[in-house]
Amino acid sequence: MRFARSLRNVRGVALACLCALAPLGAGAQSHWPDQSFHDGFEGVAAGPASDADASRFLAQATFGATTEDIAHLRSVGYEAWLTEQFAKQPSRQVPYLDWVQGLSCPAGDDYCNVVAEWAGTRLQAWTINSVGTPDPSRAQQVPTDQLRQRVAFALSEIFVVSNSNGTLAQQPWALASYYDMLAADAFGNYRNLLEDVTKHPAMGVFLSSIQNQKANPEENIHPDENYAREINQLFSVGLVQLNLDGTPRLVGGQPVPTYGQEAVRGFAAVFTGWDFNSIGCSVDYQDGVPLCCNNPDNPWQYFYCGPANLDDLAWQRPMEPVEYWHDDTSDKQLLDYPGVALAGGVLMHGGTAQAELTAALDNVFHHPNVGPFIAIRLIQRLVTSNPSPAYVQRVAQVFNDDGSASHVRGNLRAVVRAILLDPEARYGQWQRPDTFGKLREPLLRISQMWRAMGARTPAGNPVYSGRSGNLDTWPPIIEQIGEAPLYSPTVFNFFKPDFAQPGEVRTRGLVSPEFQILGDTTSTAMPNYLFHQVFCNYTASDACWGADDPQTLQMDEARDAPLAASDPAALVDRYGMLMMGGQMSPFMRGVIVSRLAAMHPSDYDDIGRARVQEALYLIFNSPEYSIQK
């Protein structure tokens, strides 16, 4: 598959490893998966027709298939599974941080925060919710809101805030609360999501809209334009006008800008006058004047009365307006487009901070670009890097009108359903084999391995202990794999949606976003990381340093060891279905089966486990697996 060739060029080590093991006559074996009975004529509603189809769907809709998930999806079908997932309540990260805080710090000790551990602790919570490990802090079994968590992760790569910000790096509750907000809004309305993102203090800090002041020429103060730019460029409409199918609208052969600098200034003026929400804060005094942040008689105190502690609710509540700092005297140029509610896209002066913010977000929400823009971003994160214009248009139409009696615009539940059940999502690997698919993100490769292999800690849960292990050593892991939730180096995410790998991808006018973080370092570090996971961290293992740590996720390799010992080919078929959605080519299958068969039982303490480990390592490092198809 031509889209996968760029990966083969970069990951030559893994490919060379497989080729070196190729049996005689393997050159006659196909590098293409078996296409038998995959014409798609039976229709999406009839599926999944096989375990492999179910596995492919779950690779797009969750953090990786498990055998239990596949069996359940086969029994209920796509539609019923989606209905179940839409109804599930979101698993949250903030309660885990609160629980750890309670274990670690005496009551009333405001200075106890175990700062050195918090980045890893927040990512422990992400692992519990996304990979699925029991959490004793909430008396809850394996979280089952997989679709919601998967969409929340996709949204976190669109509406980016990050630990890379110097302030947020030490504010885990702010980041955990932001992620919880994305999960809560994942199946809601895009307009509500846009307002929640705009008002969240983590976004206010990350894109400097918090404490943004109206213009004061005498003091050379101008409204900050950071959030004003990104809400348009990255979160909603993009830089050029789009057709409904996501292609640029051309005039005279040239794309048409969506907005100009005057609109940036207008939005910047709108987003003035917002600060931390201080309801219920303790009152301090300066020269007899109360400094609690909701005191309208002393507007200057807003710059001196932020949250004092990491877990202050002000880091989790929506920002509140401070009318003193809001620009209510200037007319503001916003987005101008056919059918715009504001004449010429101009918001007339005189509104409160909330009223003008409402008008501005409505102005963004109803722009015709938003449907195709969001459709492309979510399709890329869940299904394929290069959706056809027809696929984009079908999803954008659902964004514009969910098809209900109310004709709701921006219904994300309907959008997610349209993305996952579109014929191109379900059959694109056969219909468009040269261009369909996406490079699996490092984080998704790891989560899929943990889920597929039933990873659990030695105690069965990731109880906080302060000791090292792969759950609370996330920062070093990030350096190895180049990715972690809310750790993007910039507001542009870990990779840009329009990045095109040099070579055939770029020449053909395609994009390959995830390839932007696949460099010499990560392409070597990832196999090393996977080696440690596979050959060290398995149930009851003390094979390597930290393998038996209370917080190390150990994979259940014993589960498949008997099959591996008796029938290596059946093991490869099982893993090809579970981890690759039945997309393993005959060539790759032949190579791995030959390698496992060549492993002699007398050379290993446990031939079953050894074959499981060899199969896992070869599959997860292979070029074929690395492209989600």
N, C-alpha and C positions, 0 to 999 in steps of 0.2 A: 504494500500500500504506500503510495508515494508520500502521503502526509507523514508516515512514520519514518521515512528515510532520513530526515534530518536527525531524528533521535538515534538512528543506527550509526550515523556519522560521528555523533558525539560520544555515544556509549559503546565504543568499540570493544572495551574490555569485556563487558558482559556478553556481547555477541561473539567475540572470539572464543570465550569460554564455552559457549554452546557449540560453535562450529567445530571446535577441537574434539568435541565428544561425538560428533555426527557419525552414525554407523555407515558401513559400506552400502552404497546404493541410495543413500539419503538424498542425493541430488535429484532423484526422480520424485521425491515427495514435494507436495505443494506447500508454498509459504502462505497460501490463502486458507482461511477457515472453510469448512465444509458448508456450502450454500444450499444443501438439499432441504426442501420443504420450508424455505424462508422467503417466499414471494410476497407475503403480506396480504394476499388476497382475502384471507379469512377475516381481516379487520381487527383493529385494536381491541374492541369491546369483547372479543372472544378470548383474549389472553389473560394470563400468560399460557401459552400452549405447551411449554416445557419448563423444566427446572432452569435451563440455560436462559430462557427468556426472562424468567423471574429474577435471576441473578443480575442480568443486565439492567433491568429496571431498578433494582435496589442499589446498584452501583451509582445510578444517577440521582436517586431519591433519598439515599441514606449515606451513612459513613462506611458502608460495606455490608455485603450480604452475609447472613449466617444460615446454617441449614434450617434452623427453626423458622427464620423469617421467610425463607423460600417456600417451605411447606405451607406456612400460613397464607402467603400470597397466592399460591397455587389453589388453595382451598376456597378462598373468597373472591379472587379476581381483582383486577386493577381498581375498578370503581369503588367496590366496598372497602378495599384497603385504604384508598384515599379518604373516603368518608370517615373511617376510623381515625386516621392520622389527623385530619382537620379538627376532630372533636377532642383530641388529647390536650390536656393542659401543659403549659411549658415547664420544663425543668429549669431551675434557676441557679445562678452562681452565688448571688449575694448570701443566701442562707448558709452556704458552705463556709464562706468567709466569716460570717457571724459565729458559726459553730467553732471554727478554729480559734477565733478570738476568745471565745469563752473557755476553751481548753488551755489557752496559752497565757492569758492575762488575768490577774486578780480583778475582781469587780471594783470599779471605781478608779483603777489605775489608768489615767488618760495617756500616760507616756509609754505604756507597754503596747508595742505594735509589731514586734518581730519583723522589722522592715526587711531584713535580708531574705526572709522566707516568702514575702508576699507575692512576688511575681510568680514563683513556682506554685504557690497555693492557689492563686486564681486559675492557673492552667490545670491544676489538679481538678478543680471544679469543672472546667471545660471537658476534661477527659472523662469524668464520671458521666456527664450529661450526653456527650457525643459518642463515646466508644461504648458506654454502657457497663458500668461496674457499680455494684451496690453501694449506697451511701448511708452509713449508720446514723449520720447526723439528722436525717430526715425520715428514719424508719421506713425506707423506701427500697424496693427491689430495683432491678435493672430498669432505668428510664426507657420508655417506649415511644417518646415523641421524636422519633428519628427524623421524619420529614421536616418537622418544625426546626429542629436543631440544624439540619443540613441547609435549609433555606436561610436561617439566621447567619450561618457562616458565609453563605453567598452574599447576603446583604452587607455583612461586615467588610467585604472586599469591594463594595460599591460605595457605601456611606462610611468612609474610613475615618476612624480615630485610632490612635496608636500609643503604645508604651514608649515609642521612640521620642515622644515629647518629654522634655525635662521635668515638667510638673507632673504629668500623668504617670511617669515612670514610678512615682512613689504614691500613686493613688489607686490602689487595686479596687476599692469599692466603687469608684467612679467608672472604671473600665468594666467591672463585672455588671454594674447596673446598666451601663450602655448596652452590653451584649444581651442582658435579660430583656431590655426594651426591644431590641431587634427580634428576639424570639417571640415576645408577646405580640408584636405587630406583623409577624411573618405572613399571617393569613388574613390580615385586616385590610384596610384601605390605604393605598399609597399616599393619599392626601394626609391622613392621620399620621402615617409614618414620617412624612416630610416635616410635619410640625413637631413631632416628638424628637426627631433628630435635631432640628433647629434649636429647640429649647433645652436639650440635655447639656448639663454643665461640662461633660467630657468633650462634647463638640465645641462648646463655647470656649474652652481652654485651647483645644487643639487648633482651631481655626480662628482664634482671637476675636470672637464676637462677644465674649463676655466683657462687661464694663466698657463697651464701645461707646464713645461719646459723640454727640452732635458737633458739627463744625464750630470752631471758635477761631476766626482768622487772627485775632489779636494775640492769641497764645499759640498760633500755628498748629492748631488741632484740626485734624480731618478724620472723618469716619473711616474706620478700618475696612479695607476692601477684600480681605482674605475670604471670608465666608461668602460674601456677595459673588465672588468669582466661581467658587467651587460648587455652590448649590446649583448653579446653572451649567457649568462645564462638565461636572462629574456626577451630579446626583439627579439630573432631570432632562435637559434638552440638548446638551452638547454644543459644539462650536458652529456647526453648519446645519441648515435646514434639511430635514429628511422627508422622503416619501414614506408612505405607510409601510412599505416593505423594508425600510431601513437604509435604502440607497440614498446618496446625496441628491437633493433637488438641484438641478443645474439650470442656470440662465446664461445663455451665450456660451455654453460649454464649461462654465465655471460654477463651483459651489457657492451658495449664498450664505453669508454669516447669519447666525441666529440672533445675535445682539452685538452691541458695540460698547465702547467705554462709558458712554453716557448712561447706559442701563446698569453697568457695574456701579457707578457712582450712586444711581438711584436706589439700588438694593442696599448698598452700604449705608445710606442714610436711613433706610427702613429699619435695618438691624442695629439701631442705636438704642441705648437705654435698657439693657438687660443685664441682670446680675444674679448671684447666688440666691436661691430661695431660702430665706432665713426664718421661716415661721417656727416659732417655738425656741429660738436661740436664746441663750442666756444674755442678760444685759450687762454691758460694761459701761464705764463712764469716763469721759475726758473733759476736764474743766466743767463738770456738772452737767454735760450734755450726754444723753444716752446714746450708745453706739450700736445698739442692736440694728441689724441690717434692714429692718423694715420700718425705720423711723423716717418719715417723709420730711421732717423738719430739719434734718441734717444730711443733705444728699452726699456730702463729702465722705461720710463714714462708710459708704459702700466700698470704698477702696481700701479700707482698713479692717473690715469685719467679715472676712471669709470664713469658711469652715476651719476649725482648729485641729480636728482629729481625722484620721483616715476614714473612720466609719461614720462621720457626721452625715446626717440625712441630707444636708445641703449638697453633697456630692451625688445624690441619687434623685433629688426632686427636680422638676423642670425649673428653669430660670424664671425669675419674676421681673416685671417691668419696673423701671425707675424713670418716671416721667421727666424728672429734672434733666436727665441726660439724653432724652429722646428728641430727635429733630421733628418738630411738628409745624415748622414754619415754611418749609420748602416743598415745592412740587417735585415729584420723583418720577423720572423716566424708568419704566419697567419694560417687560417684553411686549412688543407690538406684533400682532399677527392677525390674520383674518378671523373675525368673530370675537376678538378680544373684548372683555367686558368693560375695560377702562378705555375711554376715548383716546386713541393714539398710544395706548399703553402707558398713559401718564396717570399717576396717583396724586390727586390733589392734596394739598397740605391740610393740616388741622386735626388729623386723627391721633388717637392714643397709640402707644407702642403696640399694644395687642391688636387694635383695629387695623393698623397699617401692616403689621406682620400677617394678619389674616388675609388682607387684600393682596399682598405680595405673593403669598403661597398659593392662593387661588389663581393668581395670574400665571404662575409657573405650572400649576397642576393642569390647567386647561390648554396649555400649548400643544399643538398637534405633534410635536417631536416626542413627547414623553412616552407615548405608547410604544413606538418602535425602539426608542432608546433603552427603556427598561427591558423590553423583550429581548433585545440583543444581549444585554449584560447578563440577565438571568439564564438565558439559553447557554451562553458561553460558560458560565460557572457550573451548570448542572449537566449539560448534554454534549455540546460540540462547539468547537472554536469558530467554525465557518458555516453557520446555518444558511440555508438558501433564502433568498428574498421571500419566496412563497411561505416558508416556515415563519419567518419574522412577521410577515403581514398577518398570518392567521392568529398569532399570539397578540399582536398589536390591536387587532380588531376586538379581541376579548378584553384587552385592557380598556379600550374605548367604550365597550358595551358588553357587560358580562352575560348578556342573553337572558337575564331574568326579566320578570314583568316590570321591575323598577328601572331597568336599563342602567345599572350602576357603572360608573366610570372608576377605574383604579382598583377593582376588586382583586387583590393579590391571590386570594384563594383560587379564584377562577383562572388567573394567569398561570399559577403553578400547575394546576390541572391541565391547562391547554398545552403547556410546555412538555409535560411528561407523557401525555397521551397523544401527542401529535404523531401522525404516521412517520414523519421523518425521525423522530426520537426513537420510535420502536423498530423501524426498518431501515434507517438511514445507512447502517453499515453494509447493507446489501444494495440499496438504491444508489448510493453515492460513495462507493468504497475508496475512491482516490482522495476525497476531501473530508469525509465524515470522521469525527472523533476529536479528542483533545488529550494533550499530555496530562497525565495524572499529577496533581500537585503533591509535593513531598508529604504534607500533612495527611492527605487522603490515602496515600499509599500505606502509611504507618497505621492509620486508624482502621483501614480495611484488614490489614494483617492481624491486628489485635482482635478485631471483631470475629473474623473468620476462624481464628484459632482459640476463641474463648478465653482471652487473656484475663487473668485475675491476679490480685496480690496474694502472697502466701496466706494471709488471714481471710482472704475473700473480699476485701474492700481496701481502699486506699486511705486508711486511718492516718491522720496527721501525726507525725512523731518528731519532725525536725531532722531526721536522718536522711542520708542521701539515698536516691533511688530514681528510677526513670520517670516517676511522677513529680518529684519536687526538684529535679535538676533540669527543668525545661530551658533556662537560658543557654546552657552549653549545647543542648540539643538543637536549639535554634541556629546556633553558629554552624552546626554540622549540616542541617537540612535546608537552611535558608528561609524558614517559615514557621510561624506560630500564630494563634488567634490574637488579633489586635496588637501585632508586633511589626506592622509594615513600616519600612523606613521613611515613607512619605505618604501624603494624601492620595497619591496615584496608585496605591496598593503595592504589593510585591512585584507586580508586573502590569503593564499597560494593556488594555483590551485590544489595541490595534498594533501591538508589537508583531513584527514579521521576521522570522529567522532568515538570515541571508541564505541564498541558494534557491532551491526549487520552490520553497514556500513563498518567498518574496517575489520571485519571478512570475509565479502564477497568480499574483494578486491576492494571496491568502494571508491569514494571520495565524500566529501561534503564540498566544500570550504567555503561557507558562514557561515557554522556552527562554524567556528573558532571565529567569533565575537558574537555568541549567547551564552552569559554567564548569570550568575545569575543577574547581574546588568542590562544588556540590555533587558533580557527577562521580567524584571519587569518595566523598564523605558519605553519601547515601548508601552505597554498597557496604562500607565499613560499619555504618550504624545498623543496617539490616543484618549483617553478619553477627554482630553482638547480640541483637535481639533473638535471632534464630538459634545460634549455637550456645548461648549462655543462659538466656532468660526463659526457661521452661519449668513446668511444675516440679517442685521439690528440688530444683537445681541449686547447687553451690559451685557450679563449674567455673565461675568467674567472680571477680570482685563485685560485690553488690547484688549478685544474682538472687540471694535469699533475703535481701533487705525487705522490711515490712511494706515498703511502698513500691517495690519493683513489680511491674506487670509481668507475670509469667504465663507463657502460652501453653495450652494443653496439647502438647505434642504426643502424649501417650494415647490420646483419643484415636488417632489414625495409625498408630504404630503397628497394630496387628494386621491391618490391611496392607500397609507398606511392606511388612515382612513376607506376607503370603502372595501378594499380587501387586507388584509395582505399577503395572499398567493401569489397574483399577484406581490406584491412588492418584496417578497423574490425571486420569479422567475426572475424578472427583474434584481435584483442585482446579482443573481447567474450567469446570462448571462453576464452582464456588467463587473463584477469584477472577476469572476472565470471561464469565458469561458465555461459555461455550465457544469462545473466539480463538482458542489455541489452534494453530495450523498443524496439519499432519507432520510437517517438517519438525517443528518444535517438539511436538509430542514424541516423535521417534527419537529425537536426540536425548530427551530427558529419560524416557523409558529405558533406553540403552544404557545410560549412565547408572540408573538405579539398579538395573539388573546386573551390572558389572561389579557392584559392591558385594563382596563375599561376606557371609555372616561371621566367619571366623576372624575377620579383621576388626570387628566392632563389639563393644560390650552389649549393645542393644541395636541390632540391625534395623529393627522397625523404626526406632527414633532416628537413627542415622539417615535412613532413606527419607523420612519426613523432613528432616533438616535440609538435606541436599535438595529435595524438590522445592521446598519453600524458597531457599536462597536463589536457585536458578530461575524460578518463575518470577519472583519479585524484582529481580535485576534484569529480566529479559526485555528487549525492545518491544516485543509483542504485548507483554503485559503493560508496559509503561504508557502505551497509548490506549486510553479508554475508548472503546468502539461501540 
